[in-house]
């Protein structure tokens, strides 16, 4: 059974969107230390929050990107 081009386009688009949503979720989590499988990430969230305050949210999703300052 051969799969059509339409299927592959939809499949690749769905997988790309899933990966991007997971990356966004990971960024917004503001965890200091993340371990996933064999990856270990240590983040400096204080600097990231300062950048988030300086950079205004996109006008397309401003209601979803509420930014709070927690010092």
C-alpha positions in Angstrom: 0.0 0.0 0.0 1.5 3.3 -1.1 0.7 6.4 0.9 -0.3 9.5 -1.0 1.5 12.9 -0.9 -1.4 14.4 0.9 -1.0 12.0 3.8 2.8 12.8 4.1 2.2 16.5 3.9 -0.4 16.3 6.7 1.8 13.9 8.7 4.9 16.1 8.5 2.9 19.2 9.3 1.3 17.6 12.3 4.6 16.3 13.7 6.2 19.7 13.2 3.4 21.5 15.0 3.6 18.9 17.8 7.3 19.5 18.2 6.9 23.3 18.2 4.1 23.2 20.8 6.3 21.0 23.0 9.2 23.4 22.7 7.0 26.4 23.5 5.6 24.5 26.5 9.1 23.8 27.7 10.2 27.4 27.3 7.2 28.7 29.2 7.7 26.2 32.0 10.6 28.3 33.5 12.2 25.2 35.1 15.8 25.6 36.2 16.9 22.1 35.5 15.4 19.8 32.8 16.3 16.1 32.2 14.7 14.3 29.3 16.1 10.9 28.1 19.8 11.6 27.7 19.5 15.4 27.5 20.2 17.6 30.6 19.5 21.3 30.4 20.3 24.0 33.0 18.6 27.3 32.4 19.2 30.8 33.7 15.5 31.8 34.0 16.2 35.2 35.5 17.9 36.5 32.3 15.1 34.8 30.2 12.4 36.7 32.2 14.3 39.9 31.7 14.3 39.3 27.9 10.6 38.4 28.0 9.8 41.7 29.7 11.8 43.7 27.1 10.3 41.8 24.1 6.6 42.6 23.7 4.3 39.7 22.9 3.0 39.2 19.4 -0.2 41.0 18.6 -1.7 37.8 17.2 -1.6 35.9 20.5 -1.3 38.6 23.1 -4.0 37.1 25.3 -2.2 33.7 25.4 1.2 35.2 26.2 0.5 36.9 29.5 3.8 37.6 31.2 4.1 38.0 34.9 7.1 39.1 36.9 7.9 36.9 39.8 11.0 38.1 41.7 
